[in-house]
Amino acid sequence: MKAKLLIVDDDLGLLKQLKWALESDYEVVTSDNYDEALRLLREFKPELVFLDINLNGLVNSGKDGIELLDRIKSFSPFTKIIMVTGNNSKDLALESISKGAFDYYLKPVNIEELKIVLRRAFYIQGLEVENHRLTEEIEKKFKFEEMVGTSPQMEDIFRLIRKVATTDATVLVTGESGTGKELVAKAIHYLSLRKGNPFIVINCGAIPENLLESELFGHEKGAFTDAYARKIGKLEVANRGTVFLDEIGEMSLNLQVKILRFLQERIIERVGGNTPIELDVRVIAATNSDLKKKIEENKFREDLYYRLSVINIDLPPLRERGDDIMLLANYFLNKYKTEVPNKDIKGFTKEARESMVSFSWPGNVRELENRVRRALILADGPFISPLELGLVKENGENDYLGKFSLKDARQYIESKFIKKAIGESKGNLSLAAKMLGISRPTLYDLMKKYKISPE
């Protein structure tokens, strides 16, 4: 389908000329006045608007191009508006950019240049609409208790979580680091009848062995040096709720015996105490270790393994989740872009999307989240690149300096500066040319020379 283009100008001759020149590429409607333009905007719903900044005869009424721009942005935020103006209205053109216009164009109109500007505007408009659609789909359909995914593996896991949550069965969650094991534990807890009670997380690999026992079971006053008061352990705090034992594979054999006893009897004794305390606690454990191998090496108790893995949920690595990679990338983009309010980040470049899909993601979802968050801070333009994601070397792009001739180096630097200017100007080629100290036609020639897409 052709993109819809509305041209608003009080020069009837120009309207006729532009419609004739552009109707092979666009579905074009024209208007020479403010009120008709508003009607067409609501009925025709164009993706693109080419708008004269000075609508003669209407300026005195306040209904000029700037006001029409404001009205368009208020009820059609994804419509891309190119303001057309003469040399005597450059200040108004810059004001229109600050109010949300996509670009401005100086008369007289060069059809070939205008086609490039319109193609770029339509491309950006499509990316923004698709990004908005993905965000809405994620929220409505693909988000499950803070987990995002549509791959068959994740759909199976979501179904298993729903079934397990209604029981009190002990669950062992396995998978590589960064795959979302704690999110699985939270989902099970908050979908269960225990959701109104505590959810307590204990990282067994981050706490020294001599402290972990006290952290889990608590201690009585005087139980050991520095035990100046009674301490309630995390298992006791989690009574009638859920405790999540993360990195259970790092727990010492001595503590494994005590956890096994608790799972069998649901009774604990504080360190230094001899009073049995009955608890109603659901246990969910997780590990990125191969517990069966640890059992063979006598580093993990086999009886504890079978006690923990009444239900086993094995999370797939991100590299095996297909389309989930971009779904998650867009989710994190929208989650964290409020942290950079001075930037208008709209999405990822084509190269960035290809980089993310082909990357191996050794750190899985956590790594993707961190890379997207960092890229939002580093991004120079409206679209995040592989360089800003830190994926350049993974995809074969290296610094060419020192490998080729001086001419090659100069061309490489020129192309980089042009891309940077387009990014920093948020796609405004007029402003990018000004930043580079060249004319707009020269910029077009260089973009063509270096095969730099306007997008």
C-alpha positions in Angstrom: 0.0 0.0 0.0 1.1 3.5 -0.8 1.9 5.9 2.1 -0.7 8.7 2.6 0.6 12.2 2.1 -1.2 15.5 2.8 0.2 18.6 1.2 -0.9 21.9 2.7 0.0 25.1 0.9 -1.9 28.2 -0.3 0.0 28.2 -3.6 -2.5 26.4 -5.8 0.1 26.0 -8.6 2.6 24.3 -6.3 -0.1 22.0 -4.9 -0.9 20.9 -8.5 2.7 20.4 -9.3 3.6 18.4 -6.2 0.5 16.1 -6.5 1.5 15.3 -10.1 5.1 14.6 -9.2 4.4 12.5 -6.1 1.2 10.6 -6.8 3.1 7.7 -8.4 4.8 7.0 -5.0 2.1 8.3 -2.5 -1.6 8.5 -2.1 -1.7 12.3 -2.2 -4.4 14.8 -1.1 -4.0 18.5 -1.0 -5.4 21.5 0.9 -4.9 25.3 0.6 -6.5 26.2 3.9 -6.4 25.5 7.6 -9.9 24.2 8.2 -9.9 21.8 5.3 -6.5 20.5 6.3 -7.8 19.6 9.7 -10.8 17.8 8.2 -8.5 15.8 5.9 -6.2 14.9 8.7 -9.0 13.3 10.6 -10.6 11.6 7.6 -7.5 10.7 5.5 -5.2 10.0 8.4 -1.9 10.6 6.5 1.4 9.2 7.6 3.2 12.3 6.1 2.3 16.0 6.0 4.1 18.6 3.8 3.1 21.8 5.5 3.7 25.5 4.4 4.9 27.4 7.5 3.2 30.6 6.3 -0.4 30.1 5.2 -1.1 33.5 3.6 -4.3 35.2 4.7 -4.6 33.1 7.8 -1.6 34.4 9.9 -3.7 37.3 11.3 -6.3 34.8 12.6 -3.6 32.9 14.4 -4.3 29.8 12.2 -0.8 29.6 10.6 1.4 26.6 9.9 2.9 26.5 13.4 -0.5 26.3 15.0 -1.6 23.6 12.5 1.6 21.7 13.4 0.6 21.8 17.1 -2.9 20.5 16.3 -1.5 17.7 14.2 0.9 16.5 16.9 -1.8 16.7 19.6 -4.1 14.1 17.9 -1.7 12.3 15.6 1.7 11.9 17.3 3.1 9.5 14.8 2.4 11.6 11.7 5.7 13.0 10.3 5.5 16.7 9.4 7.9 18.4 7.0 7.6 22.2 7.2 8.2 24.1 3.9 9.4 27.7 4.1 11.3 30.4 2.3 14.7 31.8 3.3 13.1 34.6 5.2 11.4 32.2 7.7 14.4 30.1 8.9 13.7 31.1 12.5 10.1 29.9 12.2 11.4 26.6 10.7 13.7 26.0 13.7 10.8 26.8 16.0 8.7 24.2 14.2 11.5 21.6 14.8 11.4 22.3 18.5 7.6 21.8 18.5 7.9 18.4 16.9 8.2 18.8 13.1 10.3 16.0 11.6 12.2 18.3 9.2 12.0 21.6 7.3 12.5 22.2 3.6 13.5 25.5 1.9 11.8 26.7 -1.2 12.1 26.4 -4.2 11.2 22.7 -4.2 13.5 20.2 -5.8 11.4 17.1 -6.4 14.2 14.6 -6.2 15.5 16.1 -2.9 11.9 16.1 -1.6 11.4 12.5 -2.4 14.5 11.6 -0.3 13.2 13.6 2.6 9.7 12.0 2.3 11.2 8.5 2.1 13.2 9.0 5.2 10.3 10.5 7.1 8.1 7.5 6.1 10.8 5.0 7.1 11.1 6.6 10.6 7.3 6.8 10.9 7.0 3.1 10.2 9.7 2.3 12.8 8.0 4.4 15.5 4.6 2.8 14.8 6.1 -0.7 14.8 7.9 0.0 18.1 4.7 1.3 19.6 2.8 -1.8 18.4 5.4 -4.1 19.9 5.3 -2.3 23.2 1.5 -2.7 23.4 1.7 -6.3 22.4 4.3 -7.0 25.0 2.1 -5.4 27.7 -1.1 -7.1 26.6 0.0 -10.5 25.4 3.7 -11.4 25.8 4.3 -10.3 29.4 3.9 -12.9 32.1 4.6 -11.9 35.7 7.5 -9.6 34.6 8.8 -12.3 32.1 8.6 -11.5 28.4 8.5 -14.2 25.7 6.6 -15.9 22.8 9.0 -18.7 22.0 7.6 -22.2 22.4 10.1 -22.9 25.2 8.9 -20.0 27.2 5.2 -20.7 26.5 5.8 -24.2 28.0 7.5 -22.7 31.0 4.6 -20.2 31.6 2.1 -23.1 31.5 4.2 -25.1 34.0 4.5 -22.1 36.3 0.7 -21.7 36.4 0.3 -25.4 37.3 3.0 -25.5 39.9 1.9 -22.2 41.6 -1.4 -23.8 42.8 0.5 -26.4 44.8 3.1 -26.3 47.6 5.6 -28.6 45.7 9.3 -27.8 46.1 10.7 -26.5 42.8 14.2 -26.5 41.4 14.9 -23.9 38.7 17.9 -24.5 36.5 19.5 -22.6 33.7 22.5 -20.5 32.7 23.3 -17.3 34.6 21.0 -14.4 33.6 18.1 -16.5 32.2 15.6 -15.2 34.8 15.5 -17.9 37.5 14.5 -15.4 40.3 11.7 -14.1 38.1 10.3 -17.7 37.8 10.4 -18.0 41.6 8.6 -14.7 42.0 6.0 -15.7 39.5 5.3 -19.0 41.3 5.0 -17.1 44.6 2.7 -14.3 43.4 0.4 -16.7 41.5 0.0 -18.9 44.6 -2.2 -18.6 47.7 0.9 -17.5 49.6 1.2 -14.2 47.6 0.1 -12.1 50.6 3.0 -13.4 52.7 6.8 -12.9 52.5 8.9 -13.8 49.5 12.5 -14.0 50.8 15.6 -14.3 48.6 18.8 -15.9 49.9 21.9 -16.0 47.7 23.7 -19.1 48.9 26.9 -18.3 46.9 27.2 -14.7 48.2 27.2 -15.4 51.9 30.2 -17.0 53.7 29.4 -20.5 55.1 29.9 -19.4 58.8 27.3 -16.6 58.3 24.9 -18.5 56.0 23.7 -20.9 58.7 22.8 -18.0 61.0 21.2 -16.2 58.0 19.0 -19.2 57.3 18.1 -20.5 60.7 18.8 -17.5 63.0 20.7 -17.7 66.3 20.2 -17.3 70.1 21.9 -14.7 72.1 25.4 -15.8 73.0 25.5 -18.6 70.5 28.9 -17.4 69.2 31.2 -14.4 69.5 29.4 -11.2 68.6 25.9 -12.8 69.0 24.8 -10.1 71.3 21.0 -10.6 70.7 18.7 -13.2 69.3 18.3 -13.1 65.5 15.4 -14.4 63.6 16.5 -16.4 60.5 15.2 -15.9 56.9 13.4 -19.2 57.0 11.5 -18.1 60.0 10.8 -14.7 58.5 9.4 -16.4 55.4 6.8 -18.4 57.5 3.6 -19.0 55.5 5.4 -17.5 52.5 8.1 -18.6 50.1 11.9 -18.7 50.4 14.1 -18.7 47.3 17.5 -20.3 47.7 19.5 -19.0 44.8 22.8 -20.7 43.8 21.9 -23.7 46.0 24.8 -25.6 44.3 27.3 -23.4 46.2 26.0 -24.4 49.6 28.4 -26.5 51.8 27.7 -30.1 52.5 27.3 -29.4 56.2 24.4 -26.9 55.5 23.0 -29.2 52.8 22.3 -31.7 55.6 20.4 -29.1 57.6 18.4 -27.9 54.7 17.5 -31.5 53.9 16.2 -32.0 57.4 14.1 -28.9 57.2 12.6 -30.1 53.9 11.7 -33.4 55.5 10.4 -32.3 58.8 9.6 -28.5 58.3 11.3 -27.9 61.7 14.3 -25.7 62.4 16.4 -24.9 65.5 18.2 -21.6 65.8 22.0 -21.7 66.2 22.8 -22.1 69.8 19.2 -23.1 70.6 17.4 -26.4 71.2 13.8 -25.4 70.8 12.2 -26.9 67.7 10.3 -24.3 65.6 7.7 -25.5 63.1 7.4 -23.6 59.9 5.1 -23.5 56.9 7.5 -22.4 54.1 7.6 -23.2 50.5 11.1 -23.7 49.1 12.1 -22.8 45.6 15.8 -23.4 44.8 17.9 -22.4 41.7 21.3 -23.1 40.3 23.3 -22.5 37.2 25.6 -25.5 38.1 25.3 -29.1 36.9 24.1 -30.7 40.1 24.3 -34.2 38.8 28.0 -33.6 38.1 28.4 -32.2 41.5 26.8 -35.3 43.0 29.4 -37.5 41.1 32.1 -35.3 42.6 30.6 -35.6 46.1 30.0 -31.9 46.2 26.2 -32.1 46.4 24.0 -34.6 48.2 21.9 -36.8 46.0 19.1 -37.1 48.5 18.8 -33.3 48.7 18.8 -33.0 44.9 15.7 -35.3 44.7 14.0 -33.4 47.6 14.5 -30.1 45.7 13.6 -31.3 42.2 10.0 -32.4 42.8 9.4 -30.1 39.9 12.3 -29.0 37.7 12.0 -25.9 35.5 14.9 -25.6 33.1 15.2 -22.2 31.5 16.5 -22.0 27.9 19.5 -19.7 27.1 18.5 -16.5 25.3 20.4 -17.5 22.1 17.8 -20.3 21.7 14.7 -18.1 22.1 14.5 -16.7 18.5 12.2 -13.7 18.2 12.2 -13.2 22.0 15.5 -11.4 21.6 14.0 -8.4 19.8 10.9 -8.6 21.9 13.0 -8.3 25.1 15.2 -5.6 23.5 12.2 -3.4 22.8 10.8 -4.1 26.3 14.0 -2.9 27.9 14.2 0.0 25.6 10.8 1.3 26.7 11.4 0.4 30.3 14.6 2.4 30.6 14.3 5.3 28.2 12.7 7.4 30.9 16.2 7.4 32.5 17.4 9.6 29.6 14.6 12.2 29.3 16.8 14.5 27.2 16.9 12.0 24.4 14.2 10.8 22.0 15.3 7.2 21.4 12.9 5.5 19.0 14.4 2.1 18.4 17.3 0.1 16.9 19.0 0.4 13.5 18.7 -2.5 11.1 22.3 -3.4 11.8 21.7 -3.4 15.6 18.7 -5.7 15.2 20.8 -8.1 13.1 23.6 -7.9 15.6 21.4 -8.8 18.5 19.8 -11.7 16.7 23.1 -13.2 15.8 24.9 -12.5 19.1 25.6 -15.5 21.4 24.5 -13.7 24.6 26.7 -15.6 27.1 25.1 -13.5 29.9 21.6 -14.1 28.6 18.6 -11.8 29.4 20.5 -10.0 32.1 23.3 -9.1 29.6 20.7 -7.9 27.0 19.1 -5.7 29.6 22.4 -4.2 30.6 23.5 -3.6 27.0 20.3 -1.9 26.1 20.4 0.3 29.2 24.0 1.3 28.5 23.2 2.0 24.8 20.4 4.4 25.8 23.0 6.5 27.7 25.6 6.3 24.9 23.3 6.8 21.9 23.9 9.9 19.8 20.9 9.7 17.5 17.3 8.4 17.6 18.2 4.8 16.8 20.6 2.6 18.7 23.5 1.2 16.7 25.7 -2.0 17.2 28.5 0.2 18.3 26.4 1.7 21.2 25.3 -1.9 22.1 29.0 -2.9 22.3 28.4 -5.6 19.6 30.7 -4.2 16.9 33.5 -6.7 17.2 31.1 -9.6 17.4 29.8 -8.7 14.0 33.1 -8.1 12.3 33.3 -4.3 12.2 36.7 -3.0 13.3 38.5 0.3 13.2 39.9 0.6 9.6 42.6 3.2 10.5 46.1 1.9 10.0 45.0 -0.9 7.7 44.4 1.0 4.4 45.7 4.1 2.6 45.3 7.7 3.8 42.5 8.1 1.2 40.7 5.2 2.8 41.2 6.6 6.2 39.8 10.0 5.1 36.7 8.4 3.6 36.2 6.3 6.7 36.3 9.4 8.9 34.1 11.4 6.6 31.4 8.7 6.6 31.6 8.4 10.4 31.2 12.2 10.9 28.2 12.3 8.5 26.5 9.4 10.4 27.2 11.2 13.7 25.8 14.5 12.5 22.6 12.8 11.2 22.3 11.0 14.5 22.8 14.1 16.6 20.4 16.2 14.5 17.8 13.4 15.0 17.6 12.9 11.2 17.2 16.6 10.3 19.4 16.7 7.2 19.4 20.5 7.0 20.7 20.8 10.5 23.2 17.9 9.9 24.6 19.8 6.9 24.9 23.0 9.0 26.8 21.0 11.7 29.2 19.7 9.1 29.7 23.1 7.5 28.5 22.0 4.1 25.5 22.6 1.9 22.5 20.3 1.9 23.2 19.2 -1.7 26.8 18.4 -0.8 25.5 16.3 2.1 23.2 14.4 -0.3 26.2 13.8 -2.6 28.4 12.5 0.2 25.6 10.2 1.5 25.2 8.8 -2.0 29.0 8.3 -2.3 29.3 6.5 1.0 26.0 4.7 0.6 24.7 6.2 3.8 20.9 5.7 4.2 19.0 8.8 5.3 17.6 6.6 8.1 
